[in-house]
Amino acid sequence: MASTANMTSLTRKNAMRRLPTERGRPTIAGETARYLGAVSILVVGAIHAQQYYDAYFSYVPTIGTLFLLSFIGAGIVGVVLLVPVRKLGRRLGDLILALAALGAIGIAVGTLVSLLVSEYTPLFGFMESGYRLAIVLTLLFDGLTTAFLGFFLLSIGPDLATALARR
């Protein structure tokens, strides 16, 4: 009778260890959010490149440079989020992915805030007027990037923090 109780207790403990969706392994939802966030930030970068080259923002002082830097930065973090960096090791891979996700969120939030500010007041001497397609798409994909990659960070954060604390 006592051994049955011990076995039941051990089984519960083992089940509890596995409940947080296979601790130590990426979850499907987290990885899906990572890839969708990567695509979203790449779209933000593509919109900035299109506006820089085709809408002639390259001629607008400061703003043009920021568009170009946004395009380059979005391309870098987007690609890092897509490549299999976990082959470098789980802890290092997750750290690189977390930094890339934070960078992408920084670009998206910075773009979003700058765009909203420039709708109501001049920003570096430039002021937007109206919500043309490029602005609407940028707002949409900035929001998607932030949401997807925020979820991704929440999915890897506890395991990454634990792994880094053990060092």
C-alpha positions as CSV (number, residue, x, y, z in Angstrom):
1,M,0.0,0.0,0.0
2,A,2.8,2.4,0.9
3,S,4.7,1.7,-2.3
4,T,1.5,2.4,-4.4
5,A,1.2,5.8,-2.7
6,N,4.9,6.5,-3.4
7,M,4.5,5.6,-7.0
8,T,1.5,7.8,-7.4
9,S,3.4,10.7,-5.8
10,L,6.3,10.1,-8.1
11,T,4.1,9.9,-11.1
12,R,2.4,13.3,-10.2
13,K,5.8,14.9,-9.7
14,N,7.0,13.7,-13.0
15,A,3.8,14.8,-14.7
16,M,4.1,18.3,-13.1
17,R,7.6,18.6,-14.4
18,R,6.4,18.0,-17.9
19,L,3.3,20.2,-17.7
20,P,4.9,23.6,-18.8
21,T,5.0,22.3,-22.4
22,E,8.2,20.3,-22.4
23,R,10.4,22.6,-20.4
24,G,13.8,23.1,-22.1
25,R,12.3,22.7,-25.6
26,P,10.8,25.3,-27.8
27,T,7.0,25.3,-27.9
28,I,5.1,25.3,-31.2
29,A,3.3,28.5,-30.3
30,G,6.5,30.3,-29.3
31,E,8.4,29.2,-32.4
32,T,5.4,30.2,-34.6
33,A,5.4,33.6,-32.9
34,R,9.1,33.9,-33.6
35,Y,8.8,33.2,-37.3
36,L,5.7,35.4,-37.7
37,G,7.5,38.2,-35.8
38,A,10.5,37.8,-38.1
39,V,8.4,38.1,-41.2
40,S,6.6,41.1,-39.7
41,I,9.8,43.0,-39.0
42,L,11.1,42.2,-42.5
43,V,7.9,43.7,-43.9
44,V,8.5,46.8,-41.8
45,G,12.0,47.0,-43.2
46,A,10.7,46.4,-46.8
47,I,8.2,49.3,-46.4
48,H,11.0,51.6,-45.2
49,A,13.2,50.6,-48.1
50,Q,10.3,51.2,-50.5
51,Q,9.6,54.6,-49.0
52,Y,13.3,55.5,-48.9
53,Y,13.9,54.7,-52.6
54,D,10.5,55.1,-54.3
55,A,8.9,57.8,-52.2
56,Y,12.1,59.8,-52.2
57,F,12.5,59.9,-48.4
58,S,16.2,59.6,-49.2
59,Y,16.1,63.4,-49.8
60,V,14.6,64.3,-46.5
61,P,17.4,65.1,-44.0
62,T,17.6,62.9,-40.9
63,I,14.3,61.2,-41.6
64,G,15.8,59.6,-44.8
65,T,18.8,58.3,-42.8
66,L,16.4,56.9,-40.2
67,F,14.4,55.1,-42.9
68,L,17.6,53.6,-44.3
69,L,18.8,52.5,-40.8
70,S,15.4,51.0,-40.0
71,F,15.5,49.0,-43.2
72,I,19.1,47.7,-42.4
73,G,18.3,47.0,-38.8
74,A,15.0,45.2,-39.6
75,G,16.8,43.1,-42.2
76,I,19.5,42.1,-39.7
77,V,17.2,41.1,-36.8
78,G,14.7,39.5,-39.1
79,V,17.3,37.2,-40.7
80,V,18.7,36.4,-37.2
81,L,15.3,35.4,-36.1
82,L,14.9,33.1,-39.1
83,V,18.2,31.3,-39.1
84,P,18.8,28.2,-36.9
85,V,21.0,29.9,-34.3
86,R,20.2,27.2,-31.7
87,K,22.7,24.9,-33.5
88,L,25.3,27.1,-31.7
89,G,23.9,25.7,-28.4
90,R,20.6,26.0,-26.7
91,R,21.6,28.7,-24.2
92,L,23.6,30.8,-26.7
93,G,21.0,30.4,-29.4
94,D,18.2,31.5,-27.1
95,L,20.2,34.5,-25.9
96,I,20.9,35.5,-29.6
97,L,17.2,35.1,-30.4
98,A,16.1,37.1,-27.4
99,L,18.5,39.9,-28.3
100,A,17.2,39.9,-31.9
101,A,13.6,39.9,-30.7
102,L,14.3,42.8,-28.4
103,G,16.0,44.7,-31.3
104,A,13.0,44.0,-33.6
105,I,10.6,45.2,-30.9
106,G,12.7,48.3,-30.4
107,I,12.6,49.1,-34.1
108,A,8.9,48.4,-34.3
109,V,8.0,50.5,-31.3
110,G,10.4,53.3,-32.3
111,T,8.9,53.4,-35.8
112,L,5.3,53.3,-34.4
113,V,6.0,56.1,-31.9
114,S,7.9,58.2,-34.5
115,L,5.1,57.8,-37.0
116,L,2.4,58.8,-34.6
117,V,4.4,61.8,-33.4
118,S,5.0,63.0,-36.9
119,E,1.2,62.9,-37.6
120,Y,0.6,65.6,-35.0
121,T,3.9,67.6,-34.8
122,P,7.0,68.0,-36.9
123,L,9.7,65.3,-36.2
124,F,13.2,66.4,-37.2
125,G,11.5,69.1,-39.4
126,F,9.2,66.6,-41.1
127,M,5.5,66.1,-40.6
128,E,3.2,63.3,-42.1
129,S,-0.2,64.1,-43.3
130,G,-2.9,61.5,-43.7
131,Y,-2.9,57.7,-43.5
132,R,-1.7,56.5,-46.9
133,L,-1.2,52.7,-47.5
134,A,2.5,52.7,-46.4
135,I,1.6,54.3,-43.1
136,V,-1.3,51.9,-42.4
137,L,0.8,48.9,-43.3
138,T,3.7,50.1,-41.1
139,L,1.3,50.6,-38.2
140,L,-0.1,47.1,-38.7
141,F,3.2,45.3,-39.0
142,D,4.8,47.3,-36.1
143,G,1.9,46.1,-33.9
144,L,2.2,42.5,-35.2
145,T,6.0,42.5,-34.7
146,T,5.6,43.7,-31.1
147,A,2.8,41.2,-30.3
148,F,4.4,38.1,-31.9
149,L,7.9,38.7,-30.6
150,G,6.7,39.8,-27.1
151,F,4.9,36.4,-27.0
152,F,8.1,34.7,-28.2
153,L,10.1,36.3,-25.4
154,L,7.6,35.3,-22.8
155,S,7.8,31.7,-24.1
156,I,11.6,31.4,-23.8
157,G,12.2,33.9,-21.0
158,P,11.8,31.7,-18.0
159,D,14.0,28.9,-19.4
160,L,16.6,31.4,-20.6
161,A,16.7,33.2,-17.2
162,T,17.1,29.9,-15.4
163,A,19.9,28.8,-17.7
164,L,21.8,32.1,-17.4
165,A,21.3,32.1,-13.6
166,R,23.0,28.6,-13.4
167,R,26.1,30.0,-15.0
